[in-house]
């Protein structure tokens, strides 16, 4: 499953970059380098996943790629912006990831799209985004509200963040529910319904020189009790760690 995720992510970046190059101007920015994502998923018996990924930041006019997110700036003024966005959702599992998931249907990654409104000032950055599934995997929607404040110490920038994530029943049931035909002794059918999770995180960025930037980050997501009550879920949290480096071309 990790191989499929990496392939789709790389294709998304490659195709998006080709598309954007037609509109490059003198203000374009391109950074690329190796990265690694470590995720401790909450499913019973599922091991921590380690996924090598490309670290990318590309800006050309109103178009940009930042990690697994692509976007286009629709409107902007002093202190606020409105973007159309698309992002890879890496959630999901294969039934053979764990004996406890035997008999479950695979839950696939997908590509969500929607919009994001951002306010930026001296006090930090606050945003709200809403996205929906575009590939017909979960057919659900998500609303995310967050806040971050960067603190600059010479070459080092630390950015703590926090916020809430609301997911409708289609999305939560797809990734954490148990369908009737998946029920087994000790694993009854289960519907999550809509859920609200909250998260905290910290990102560190170190500028070694004019070309190289080192990045690291950790995100701790606390899952709604309705998700934790699922018979396939063992933990009430998800921890993700990101590390990598980018070279400015």
C-alpha atoms as an extended CHARMM CRD file, in Angstrom:
* protein
*
       249  EXT
         1         1  UNK       CA              0.0000000000        0.0000000000        0.0000000000  PROA      1               0.0000000000
         2         2  UNK       CA              2.8950000000        2.3670000000        0.7730000000  PROA      2               0.0000000000
         3         3  UNK       CA              4.1830000000        1.8570000000       -2.7740000000  PROA      3               0.0000000000
         4         4  UNK       CA              0.8510000000        2.8700000000       -4.2740000000  PROA      4               0.0000000000
         5         5  UNK       CA              0.7380000000        5.9890000000       -2.1060000000  PROA      5               0.0000000000
         6         6  UNK       CA              4.2360000000        7.0390000000       -3.1080000000  PROA      6               0.0000000000
         7         7  UNK       CA              3.5710000000        6.4260000000       -6.8200000000  PROA      7               0.0000000000
         8         8  UNK       CA              0.3830000000        8.4990000000       -6.8580000000  PROA      8               0.0000000000
         9         9  UNK       CA              1.9820000000       11.2740000000       -4.8160000000  PROA      9               0.0000000000
        10        10  UNK       CA              4.9580000000       11.4680000000       -7.1790000000  PROA      10              0.0000000000
        11        11  UNK       CA              2.7090000000       11.4690000000      -10.2480000000  PROA      11              0.0000000000
        12        12  UNK       CA              0.6250000000       14.2690000000       -8.7650000000  PROA      12              0.0000000000
        13        13  UNK       CA              3.7290000000       16.3840000000       -8.1670000000  PROA      13              0.0000000000
        14        14  UNK       CA              5.2340000000       15.6000000000      -11.5810000000  PROA      14              0.0000000000
        15        15  UNK       CA              2.0350000000       16.3810000000      -13.5310000000  PROA      15              0.0000000000
        16        16  UNK       CA              1.2850000000       19.5010000000      -11.5070000000  PROA      16              0.0000000000
        17        17  UNK       CA              4.7990000000       20.8270000000      -12.0080000000  PROA      17              0.0000000000
        18        18  UNK       CA              4.5950000000       20.2970000000      -15.7750000000  PROA      18              0.0000000000
        19        19  UNK       CA              1.2620000000       22.1160000000      -15.8100000000  PROA      19              0.0000000000
        20        20  UNK       CA              2.6140000000       25.0120000000      -13.8260000000  PROA      20              0.0000000000
        21        21  UNK       CA              5.8070000000       25.4670000000      -15.8130000000  PROA      21              0.0000000000
        22        22  UNK       CA              3.8370000000       26.9930000000      -18.6510000000  PROA      22              0.0000000000
        23        23  UNK       CA              3.0250000000       29.9450000000      -16.4230000000  PROA      23              0.0000000000
        24        24  UNK       CA              6.3780000000       30.4350000000      -14.7090000000  PROA      24              0.0000000000
        25        25  UNK       CA              7.5760000000       33.9790000000      -14.1900000000  PROA      25              0.0000000000
        26        26  UNK       CA             10.6070000000       35.6380000000      -12.6640000000  PROA      26              0.0000000000
        27        27  UNK       CA              9.0650000000       35.2750000000       -9.1950000000  PROA      27              0.0000000000
        28        28  UNK       CA              8.7020000000       31.4980000000       -9.3600000000  PROA      28              0.0000000000
        29        29  UNK       CA             10.2010000000       29.3350000000       -6.6100000000  PROA      29              0.0000000000
        30        30  UNK       CA             11.1270000000       25.6520000000       -6.7430000000  PROA      30              0.0000000000
        31        31  UNK       CA             12.4840000000       23.5550000000       -3.8500000000  PROA      31              0.0000000000
        32        32  UNK       CA             12.8320000000       19.7650000000       -3.9240000000  PROA      32              0.0000000000
        33        33  UNK       CA             14.4300000000       17.0890000000       -1.7720000000  PROA      33              0.0000000000
        34        34  UNK       CA             14.0590000000       13.7660000000        0.0500000000  PROA      34              0.0000000000
        35        35  UNK       CA             11.6770000000       13.2270000000        2.9330000000  PROA      35              0.0000000000
        36        36  UNK       CA             10.2380000000       10.6220000000        5.2500000000  PROA      36              0.0000000000
        37        37  UNK       CA              6.8240000000       10.3160000000        6.9120000000  PROA      37              0.0000000000
        38        38  UNK       CA              6.3250000000        8.0540000000        9.9320000000  PROA      38              0.0000000000
        39        39  UNK       CA              2.7090000000        7.4470000000       10.9840000000  PROA      39              0.0000000000
        40        40  UNK       CA              1.4300000000        5.4790000000       13.9540000000  PROA      40              0.0000000000
        41        41  UNK       CA             -2.0360000000        4.4640000000       12.7160000000  PROA      41              0.0000000000
        42        42  UNK       CA             -4.8030000000        3.7090000000       15.2510000000  PROA      42              0.0000000000
        43        43  UNK       CA             -6.0100000000        0.4000000000       13.7700000000  PROA      43              0.0000000000
        44        44  UNK       CA             -5.7180000000       -2.8060000000       15.7820000000  PROA      44              0.0000000000
        45        45  UNK       CA             -2.5910000000       -4.7700000000       14.9420000000  PROA      45              0.0000000000
        46        46  UNK       CA             -1.3610000000       -2.3300000000       12.2780000000  PROA      46              0.0000000000
        47        47  UNK       CA              2.3360000000       -1.5050000000       12.4980000000  PROA      47              0.0000000000
        48        48  UNK       CA              3.7590000000        1.9870000000       12.2600000000  PROA      48              0.0000000000
        49        49  UNK       CA              4.1420000000        2.9530000000        8.5990000000  PROA      49              0.0000000000
        50        50  UNK       CA              7.3100000000        4.4990000000        7.1710000000  PROA      50              0.0000000000
        51        51  UNK       CA              6.8980000000        6.1870000000        3.8030000000  PROA      51              0.0000000000
        52        52  UNK       CA              9.6830000000        7.8970000000        1.8130000000  PROA      52              0.0000000000
        53        53  UNK       CA              8.2930000000       10.8940000000       -0.0590000000  PROA      53              0.0000000000
        54        54  UNK       CA              9.6120000000       13.7880000000       -2.1240000000  PROA      54              0.0000000000
        55        55  UNK       CA              9.6360000000       17.1190000000       -0.2810000000  PROA      55              0.0000000000
        56        56  UNK       CA              8.4880000000       19.8060000000       -2.6830000000  PROA      56              0.0000000000
        57        57  UNK       CA              7.5860000000       23.4740000000       -2.7100000000  PROA      57              0.0000000000
        58        58  UNK       CA              6.7550000000       25.0980000000       -6.0320000000  PROA      58              0.0000000000
        59        59  UNK       CA              5.2700000000       28.5610000000       -6.5940000000  PROA      59              0.0000000000
        60        60  UNK       CA              4.5510000000       30.0790000000       -9.9820000000  PROA      60              0.0000000000
        61        61  UNK       CA              2.2790000000       33.1020000000      -10.0350000000  PROA      61              0.0000000000
        62        62  UNK       CA             -0.9990000000       32.0920000000       -8.3730000000  PROA      62              0.0000000000
        63        63  UNK       CA             -0.2830000000       28.3520000000       -8.6240000000  PROA      63              0.0000000000
        64        64  UNK       CA              1.6070000000       26.4320000000       -5.9430000000  PROA      64              0.0000000000
        65        65  UNK       CA              2.5140000000       22.9770000000       -4.6600000000  PROA      65              0.0000000000
        66        66  UNK       CA              3.3590000000       22.5270000000       -0.9970000000  PROA      66              0.0000000000
        67        67  UNK       CA              3.9020000000       18.9500000000        0.1100000000  PROA      67              0.0000000000
        68        68  UNK       CA              0.8120000000       16.9000000000       -0.7260000000  PROA      68              0.0000000000
        69        69  UNK       CA             -1.2760000000       20.0160000000       -1.4330000000  PROA      69              0.0000000000
        70        70  UNK       CA             -1.7220000000       21.8600000000       -4.7220000000  PROA      70              0.0000000000
        71        71  UNK       CA             -3.4820000000       25.1920000000       -4.8830000000  PROA      71              0.0000000000
        72        72  UNK       CA             -4.4600000000       28.2140000000       -6.9120000000  PROA      72              0.0000000000
        73        73  UNK       CA             -4.8970000000       31.6550000000       -5.3360000000  PROA      73              0.0000000000
        74        74  UNK       CA             -8.3000000000       32.9700000000       -6.3840000000  PROA      74              0.0000000000
        75        75  UNK       CA             -8.3970000000       36.1790000000       -4.3460000000  PROA      75              0.0000000000
        76        76  UNK       CA             -6.0000000000       37.9820000000       -2.0340000000  PROA      76              0.0000000000
        77        77  UNK       CA             -5.7470000000       41.2860000000       -0.2120000000  PROA      77              0.0000000000
        78        78  UNK       CA             -3.7510000000       42.6920000000        2.6760000000  PROA      78              0.0000000000
        79        79  UNK       CA             -3.9190000000       40.0280000000        5.3760000000  PROA      79              0.0000000000
        80        80  UNK       CA             -6.2290000000       37.4690000000        3.7550000000  PROA      80              0.0000000000
        81        81  UNK       CA             -6.4400000000       35.0410000000        0.8400000000  PROA      81              0.0000000000
        82        82  UNK       CA             -8.8570000000       32.5770000000       -0.7370000000  PROA      82              0.0000000000
        83        83  UNK       CA             -7.4520000000       29.5010000000       -2.5210000000  PROA      83              0.0000000000
        84        84  UNK       CA             -8.7910000000       26.5550000000       -4.4790000000  PROA      84              0.0000000000
        85        85  UNK       CA             -6.9300000000       23.5130000000       -3.1400000000  PROA      85              0.0000000000
        86        86  UNK       CA             -6.4550000000       19.8080000000       -3.7750000000  PROA      86              0.0000000000
        87        87  UNK       CA             -4.6710000000       17.4000000000       -1.4640000000  PROA      87              0.0000000000
        88        88  UNK       CA             -3.7670000000       13.7360000000       -1.2340000000  PROA      88              0.0000000000
        89        89  UNK       CA             -5.4910000000       11.9160000000        1.6520000000  PROA      89              0.0000000000
        90        90  UNK       CA             -3.1260000000        9.1910000000        2.8520000000  PROA      90              0.0000000000
        91        91  UNK       CA             -5.6700000000        7.5530000000        5.1960000000  PROA      91              0.0000000000
        92        92  UNK       CA             -6.7100000000        3.9260000000        4.8340000000  PROA      92              0.0000000000
        93        93  UNK       CA             -5.3760000000        0.4010000000        5.0790000000  PROA      93              0.0000000000
        94        94  UNK       CA             -5.1820000000       -2.9720000000        3.3310000000  PROA      94              0.0000000000
        95        95  UNK       CA             -7.0050000000       -5.8630000000        4.9980000000  PROA      95              0.0000000000
        96        96  UNK       CA             -3.7520000000       -7.8310000000        5.1090000000  PROA      96              0.0000000000
        97        97  UNK       CA             -2.0610000000       -5.0960000000        7.1670000000  PROA      97              0.0000000000
        98        98  UNK       CA             -3.2790000000       -6.9050000000       10.3050000000  PROA      98              0.0000000000
        99        99  UNK       CA             -4.9220000000      -10.1870000000       11.3250000000  PROA      99              0.0000000000
       100       100  UNK       CA             -7.4890000000       -8.0480000000       13.1530000000  PROA      100             0.0000000000
       101       101  UNK       CA             -8.5840000000       -6.5990000000        9.8040000000  PROA      101             0.0000000000
       102       102  UNK       CA             -9.0770000000       -9.9710000000        8.0800000000  PROA      102             0.0000000000
       103       103  UNK       CA            -12.3520000000       -9.9380000000        6.1470000000  PROA      103             0.0000000000
       104       104  UNK       CA            -12.4470000000       -6.1400000000        5.8720000000  PROA      104             0.0000000000
       105       105  UNK       CA            -12.5100000000       -4.4130000000        2.5020000000  PROA      105             0.0000000000
       106       106  UNK       CA             -9.4680000000       -2.2890000000        1.7400000000  PROA      106             0.0000000000
       107       107  UNK       CA             -9.7980000000        1.4010000000        2.5070000000  PROA      107             0.0000000000
       108       108  UNK       CA             -8.0430000000        3.4810000000       -0.1320000000  PROA      108             0.0000000000
       109       109  UNK       CA             -6.2630000000        6.8100000000       -0.2380000000  PROA      109             0.0000000000
       110       110  UNK       CA             -7.9010000000        9.4920000000       -2.3590000000  PROA      110             0.0000000000
       111       111  UNK       CA             -7.6150000000       13.0720000000       -3.6020000000  PROA      111             0.0000000000
       112       112  UNK       CA             -9.7630000000       15.7310000000       -1.9290000000  PROA      112             0.0000000000
       113       113  UNK       CA            -10.4820000000       19.1670000000       -3.3850000000  PROA      113             0.0000000000
       114       114  UNK       CA            -12.1230000000       22.3260000000       -2.1110000000  PROA      114             0.0000000000
       115       115  UNK       CA            -11.2700000000       25.7870000000       -0.8210000000  PROA      115             0.0000000000
       116       116  UNK       CA             -9.2390000000       27.4490000000        1.9280000000  PROA      116             0.0000000000
       117       117  UNK       CA             -9.5730000000       30.9050000000        3.4950000000  PROA      117             0.0000000000
       118       118  UNK       CA             -6.5610000000       32.2810000000        5.4000000000  PROA      118             0.0000000000
       119       119  UNK       CA             -6.0250000000       35.2930000000        7.6630000000  PROA      119             0.0000000000
       120       120  UNK       CA             -2.4280000000       36.4000000000        8.2800000000  PROA      120             0.0000000000
       121       121  UNK       CA             -1.1590000000       39.0560000000       10.6770000000  PROA      121             0.0000000000
       122       122  UNK       CA              1.5100000000       39.7370000000       13.2950000000  PROA      122             0.0000000000
       123       123  UNK       CA             -0.4140000000       37.4850000000       15.6920000000  PROA      123             0.0000000000
       124       124  UNK       CA              0.0050000000       34.4880000000       13.3700000000  PROA      124             0.0000000000
       125       125  UNK       CA             -2.0220000000       32.6870000000       10.7310000000  PROA      125             0.0000000000
       126       126  UNK       CA             -5.5330000000       31.2510000000       11.0200000000  PROA      126             0.0000000000
       127       127  UNK       CA             -7.2710000000       29.2380000000        8.3310000000  PROA      127             0.0000000000
       128       128  UNK       CA            -10.4020000000       27.3000000000        7.5320000000  PROA      128             0.0000000000
       129       129  UNK       CA            -10.6330000000       24.7790000000        4.7030000000  PROA      129             0.0000000000
       130       130  UNK       CA            -13.3720000000       22.5600000000        3.3470000000  PROA      130             0.0000000000
       131       131  UNK       CA            -12.7220000000       19.6440000000        0.9920000000  PROA      131             0.0000000000
       132       132  UNK       CA            -14.6530000000       16.7980000000       -0.6220000000  PROA      132             0.0000000000
       133       133  UNK       CA            -13.6250000000       13.4750000000       -2.1460000000  PROA      133             0.0000000000
       134       134  UNK       CA            -13.0360000000       13.6620000000       -5.9080000000  PROA      134             0.0000000000
       135       135  UNK       CA            -12.3310000000        9.9790000000       -6.6530000000  PROA      135             0.0000000000
       136       136  UNK       CA            -15.4370000000        8.3580000000       -5.1520000000  PROA      136             0.0000000000
       137       137  UNK       CA            -13.6330000000        6.5270000000       -2.3530000000  PROA      137             0.0000000000
       138       138  UNK       CA            -15.3320000000        7.9070000000        0.7680000000  PROA      138             0.0000000000
       139       139  UNK       CA            -17.6820000000       10.4410000000       -0.9130000000  PROA      139             0.0000000000
       140       140  UNK       CA            -17.3990000000       12.5610000000        2.2110000000  PROA      140             0.0000000000
       141       141  UNK       CA            -16.4400000000       16.0380000000        3.3250000000  PROA      141             0.0000000000
       142       142  UNK       CA            -14.0530000000       17.5420000000        5.8520000000  PROA      142             0.0000000000
       143       143  UNK       CA            -13.7790000000       20.9820000000        7.4590000000  PROA      143             0.0000000000
       144       144  UNK       CA            -10.5310000000       21.9650000000        9.1360000000  PROA      144             0.0000000000
       145       145  UNK       CA             -9.9010000000       25.0410000000       11.2940000000  PROA      145             0.0000000000
       146       146  UNK       CA             -6.3740000000       25.8010000000       12.4280000000  PROA      146             0.0000000000
       147       147  UNK       CA             -3.9590000000       28.3710000000       13.8080000000  PROA      147             0.0000000000
       148       148  UNK       CA             -0.1730000000       28.6330000000       13.7050000000  PROA      148             0.0000000000
       149       149  UNK       CA              2.3670000000       31.1910000000       14.8980000000  PROA      149             0.0000000000
       150       150  UNK       CA              5.9810000000       31.1620000000       13.6420000000  PROA      150             0.0000000000
       151       151  UNK       CA              8.8340000000       32.1190000000       15.9750000000  PROA      151             0.0000000000
       152       152  UNK       CA             12.0800000000       33.0350000000       14.2260000000  PROA      152             0.0000000000
       153       153  UNK       CA             15.4790000000       32.5030000000       15.8740000000  PROA      153             0.0000000000
       154       154  UNK       CA             18.0960000000       33.5000000000       13.3060000000  PROA      154             0.0000000000
       155       155  UNK       CA             18.2160000000       30.5040000000       10.8910000000  PROA      155             0.0000000000
       156       156  UNK       CA             15.7030000000       28.4470000000       12.8770000000  PROA      156             0.0000000000
       157       157  UNK       CA             11.9270000000       28.8820000000       12.6550000000  PROA      157             0.0000000000
       158       158  UNK       CA              9.5770000000       27.0680000000       15.0470000000  PROA      158             0.0000000000
       159       159  UNK       CA              5.8560000000       26.9910000000       14.2100000000  PROA      159             0.0000000000
       160       160  UNK       CA              3.4630000000       25.4850000000       16.7760000000  PROA      160             0.0000000000
       161       161  UNK       CA             -0.0620000000       24.8320000000       15.4980000000  PROA      161             0.0000000000
       162       162  UNK       CA             -3.4240000000       23.5240000000       16.6380000000  PROA      162             0.0000000000
       163       163  UNK       CA             -7.0110000000       23.1940000000       15.5170000000  PROA      163             0.0000000000
       164       164  UNK       CA            -10.1020000000       21.0920000000       14.8980000000  PROA      164             0.0000000000
       165       165  UNK       CA            -11.0640000000       18.6570000000       12.1220000000  PROA      165             0.0000000000
       166       166  UNK       CA            -14.7330000000       17.8470000000       11.4530000000  PROA      166             0.0000000000
       167       167  UNK       CA            -15.4790000000       14.8460000000        9.2280000000  PROA      167             0.0000000000
       168       168  UNK       CA            -18.9430000000       13.8770000000        8.0420000000  PROA      168             0.0000000000
       169       169  UNK       CA            -20.3480000000       10.3660000000        8.4490000000  PROA      169             0.0000000000
       170       170  UNK       CA            -19.3900000000        9.2110000000        4.9380000000  PROA      170             0.0000000000
       171       171  UNK       CA            -15.7140000000        9.9320000000        5.5340000000  PROA      171             0.0000000000
       172       172  UNK       CA            -15.5250000000        8.6880000000        9.1460000000  PROA      172             0.0000000000
       173       173  UNK       CA            -17.5350000000        5.5250000000        8.4170000000  PROA      173             0.0000000000
       174       174  UNK       CA            -15.3770000000        4.6800000000        5.3990000000  PROA      174             0.0000000000
       175       175  UNK       CA            -12.0630000000        4.7770000000        7.2840000000  PROA      175             0.0000000000
       176       176  UNK       CA            -13.1760000000        3.6460000000       10.7590000000  PROA      176             0.0000000000
       177       177  UNK       CA            -16.5170000000        1.8620000000       10.3840000000  PROA      177             0.0000000000
       178       178  UNK       CA            -17.3760000000       -1.8080000000        9.9080000000  PROA      178             0.0000000000
       179       179  UNK       CA            -19.9010000000       -2.7400000000        7.2190000000  PROA      179             0.0000000000
       180       180  UNK       CA            -22.4590000000       -5.4850000000        7.7420000000  PROA      180             0.0000000000
       181       181  UNK       CA            -20.6900000000       -7.8740000000        5.3790000000  PROA      181             0.0000000000
       182       182  UNK       CA            -17.4160000000       -7.2540000000        7.2780000000  PROA      182             0.0000000000
       183       183  UNK       CA            -18.8320000000       -8.1950000000       10.6910000000  PROA      183             0.0000000000
       184       184  UNK       CA            -17.2550000000      -11.1750000000       12.4500000000  PROA      184             0.0000000000
       185       185  UNK       CA            -17.4340000000      -12.6420000000       15.9750000000  PROA      185             0.0000000000
       186       186  UNK       CA            -15.8480000000       -9.9740000000       18.1570000000  PROA      186             0.0000000000
       187       187  UNK       CA            -16.1610000000       -7.4010000000       15.3720000000  PROA      187             0.0000000000
       188       188  UNK       CA            -19.7730000000       -6.2150000000       15.0640000000  PROA      188             0.0000000000
       189       189  UNK       CA            -20.9210000000       -3.8650000000       12.3230000000  PROA      189             0.0000000000
       190       190  UNK       CA            -20.2860000000       -0.2830000000       13.3690000000  PROA      190             0.0000000000
       191       191  UNK       CA            -21.1080000000        3.2110000000       12.1060000000  PROA      191             0.0000000000
       192       192  UNK       CA            -19.1140000000        6.1630000000       13.3670000000  PROA      192             0.0000000000
       193       193  UNK       CA            -21.3110000000        9.0320000000       12.2040000000  PROA      193             0.0000000000
       194       194  UNK       CA            -19.8310000000       12.5050000000       11.9190000000  PROA      194             0.0000000000
       195       195  UNK       CA            -16.7760000000       13.1320000000       14.1100000000  PROA      195             0.0000000000
       196       196  UNK       CA            -14.7150000000       16.0090000000       15.4510000000  PROA      196             0.0000000000
       197       197  UNK       CA            -11.0020000000       15.4900000000       16.0680000000  PROA      197             0.0000000000
       198       198  UNK       CA             -8.4810000000       18.0270000000       17.3060000000  PROA      198             0.0000000000
       199       199  UNK       CA             -4.7740000000       18.3080000000       16.7080000000  PROA      199             0.0000000000
       200       200  UNK       CA             -1.5990000000       19.9900000000       17.9170000000  PROA      200             0.0000000000
       201       201  UNK       CA              1.7170000000       20.0990000000       16.1300000000  PROA      201             0.0000000000
       202       202  UNK       CA              5.1390000000       21.6460000000       15.8590000000  PROA      202             0.0000000000
       203       203  UNK       CA              7.1610000000       22.3180000000       12.7100000000  PROA      203             0.0000000000
       204       204  UNK       CA             10.8490000000       23.2310000000       12.6710000000  PROA      204             0.0000000000
       205       205  UNK       CA             12.6610000000       24.7340000000        9.6930000000  PROA      205             0.0000000000
       206       206  UNK       CA             16.4050000000       25.3910000000        9.5990000000  PROA      206             0.0000000000
       207       207  UNK       CA             18.0330000000       27.3700000000        6.7890000000  PROA      207             0.0000000000
       208       208  UNK       CA             21.5530000000       25.9800000000        6.4980000000  PROA      208             0.0000000000
       209       209  UNK       CA             22.5060000000       28.2760000000        3.6130000000  PROA      209             0.0000000000
       210       210  UNK       CA             20.9370000000       30.0350000000        0.6250000000  PROA      210             0.0000000000
       211       211  UNK       CA             20.0840000000       26.7100000000       -1.0410000000  PROA      211             0.0000000000
       212       212  UNK       CA             19.3850000000       24.0580000000        1.6130000000  PROA      212             0.0000000000
       213       213  UNK       CA             16.5240000000       23.9570000000        4.1080000000  PROA      213             0.0000000000
       214       214  UNK       CA             16.0840000000       21.2270000000        6.7290000000  PROA      214             0.0000000000
       215       215  UNK       CA             12.5590000000       20.4590000000        7.9350000000  PROA      215             0.0000000000
       216       216  UNK       CA             11.0340000000       18.3910000000       10.7180000000  PROA      216             0.0000000000
       217       217  UNK       CA              7.5910000000       18.2370000000       12.2460000000  PROA      217             0.0000000000
       218       218  UNK       CA              5.2830000000       16.2560000000       14.4810000000  PROA      218             0.0000000000
       219       219  UNK       CA              1.4880000000       16.2250000000       14.6010000000  PROA      219             0.0000000000
       220       220  UNK       CA             -0.6100000000       14.6380000000       17.3520000000  PROA      220             0.0000000000
       221       221  UNK       CA             -4.2670000000       14.1330000000       16.4040000000  PROA      221             0.0000000000
       222       222  UNK       CA             -6.7760000000       13.2200000000       19.1210000000  PROA      222             0.0000000000
       223       223  UNK       CA             -9.6230000000       11.1060000000       17.7280000000  PROA      223             0.0000000000
       224       224  UNK       CA            -13.2940000000       11.5440000000       18.5430000000  PROA      224             0.0000000000
       225       225  UNK       CA            -14.5860000000        8.9870000000       21.0760000000  PROA      225             0.0000000000
       226       226  UNK       CA            -16.9640000000        7.7040000000       18.3840000000  PROA      226             0.0000000000
       227       227  UNK       CA            -13.9390000000        6.6910000000       16.2990000000  PROA      227             0.0000000000
       228       228  UNK       CA            -12.1640000000        5.1740000000       19.2950000000  PROA      228             0.0000000000
       229       229  UNK       CA            -15.2470000000        3.0220000000       19.9820000000  PROA      229             0.0000000000
       230       230  UNK       CA            -14.8980000000        1.3020000000       16.5980000000  PROA      230             0.0000000000
       231       231  UNK       CA            -14.0730000000       -2.4210000000       16.9230000000  PROA      231             0.0000000000
       232       232  UNK       CA            -11.1330000000       -2.0110000000       14.5080000000  PROA      232             0.0000000000
       233       233  UNK       CA             -9.5560000000        0.9340000000       16.3660000000  PROA      233             0.0000000000
       234       234  UNK       CA             -7.2000000000        0.4790000000       19.3220000000  PROA      234             0.0000000000
       235       235  UNK       CA             -5.8920000000        4.0060000000       19.9630000000  PROA      235             0.0000000000
       236       236  UNK       CA             -7.5800000000        7.3590000000       20.4280000000  PROA      236             0.0000000000
       237       237  UNK       CA             -4.7890000000        9.2570000000       18.7030000000  PROA      237             0.0000000000
       238       238  UNK       CA             -2.6790000000        9.3750000000       15.5380000000  PROA      238             0.0000000000
       239       239  UNK       CA              0.9380000000       10.5430000000       15.5890000000  PROA      239             0.0000000000
       240       240  UNK       CA              2.7200000000       11.6170000000       12.3940000000  PROA      240             0.0000000000
       241       241  UNK       CA              6.3710000000       12.6100000000       12.1110000000  PROA      241             0.0000000000
       242       242  UNK       CA              7.8910000000       14.3040000000        9.0630000000  PROA      242             0.0000000000
       243       243  UNK       CA             11.5770000000       14.8790000000        8.3300000000  PROA      243             0.0000000000
       244       244  UNK       CA             13.4180000000       15.9400000000        5.2240000000  PROA      244             0.0000000000
       245       245  UNK       CA             15.4750000000       18.4790000000        3.3250000000  PROA      245             0.0000000000
       246       246  UNK       CA             14.8460000000       20.7140000000        0.3170000000  PROA      246             0.0000000000
       247       247  UNK       CA             17.2190000000       22.2600000000       -2.1970000000  PROA      247             0.0000000000
       248       248  UNK       CA             16.3340000000       25.5690000000       -3.8590000000  PROA      248             0.0000000000
       249       249  UNK       CA             16.8950000000       25.4570000000       -7.6190000000  PROA      249             0.0000000000
